[in-house]
Amino acid sequence: MQHASGTTDVAFIPYNGGPAALQDLMGGRLDFMFSNTSEAMPLIRGGKVRPLAVSSLKRLALLPEVPTLDESGLKGYETVAWGGVVAPRGTPAPVIDRINAALQAALQAPDVRKGLAALGAEPAGGSPAQLRQLIDAETDKWRAPITSAHIEQLD
């Protein structure tokens, strides 16, 4: 419902994965949703869903015509899906270094970069310390909203 103040009521509907939610979007059971680019791109290309905005602060190379939420009026809004490779606590440093070196090399391979770009993913790469910094920053970023909304934290 649109309010006179310009705000809109939005309900969070938990799904068991993006594909199920996208199915409901295409079936008209949802008005809109946030989705990972990699899941939505085949449907965007096929004309089955229409991108409204991206949640990064910069436009995606894959969808240059789609504005950011920041550009659309939600100033400063940024939520970006990211992934990292982790190992069990106590894994010896030489093993971690070897795995990281192999991952960094793979992320530089043209066919890997092309495949990731086709999904809308931008490989970042980096060191284990940089991944730890990202995890810590994301944890800090989301701690306040989770706490203030009284969202139950999982162990």
Secondary structure as UniProt FT lines:
FT   TURN            4..5
FT   HELIX           18..26
FT   TURN            27..28
FT   HELIX           37..45
FT   TURN            46..47
FT   TURN            61..62
FT   TURN            64..65
FT   TURN            69..73
FT   TURN            75..76
FT   TURN            89..90
FT   HELIX           93..108
FT   HELIX           110..118
FT   TURN            119..120
FT   HELIX           128..148
FT   TURN            149..150
//
